[in-house]
Amino acid sequence: MKELENLYREIHPKVYAFFYVKTGSQSVAEDLTQDTFYEAMKSYHSFRKQASIKTWVFSIARNLLYKYYRSNKYKKHLEKRLVLAHDHPLLLEDAYLLKEESTLLLKCIESLDELRREIVTLRVFGELSFKEIGELVGKSENYARVHFHRAKLQLQKRMEGDDEKSMPNR
């Protein structure tokens, strides 16, 4: 149990970042992060040590995220965000200007195919090793490494392309 407490301190921010990137909501990310560690504590006795404990916690996190996507809460959250975006365009515009680059990056990440998006999110925000990512997505370590590299190149190309499009003509 002490191992889980130490792990909590170490990866709590990474699990939170994973959820925040996936949901775009601070409160939802906090709730899902708390649920992840609650589930881990509850089922720690069934941890078989076939993978690292970090990988096991992230598999719980992924399962909770999929459950959240299937739930009604997700639909209501999306509807709420759409209404707010419609009602307060200036606030969103100000926020966009403050976080332009990160918003663009997240948008580019979202445009990746599902598996590459998952690999990038787990690597960048979850800070998992390629071995751990491979275990989570059911592929080899090398597969995770190669697809992360390809996704990174794809993201760089898209970000540079968007930067060029946004520059004024001279």
Salt bridges, closest charged atoms under 4 A:
GLU39 OE2 - LYS42 NZ 3.43
GLU118 OE1 - LYS22 NZ 3.18
GLU118 OE2 - ARG62 NE 2.75
GLU127 OE1 - LYS14 NZ 3.24
GLU141 OE2 - ARG145 NH2 2.99
ASP162 OD1 - LYS165 NZ 3.98
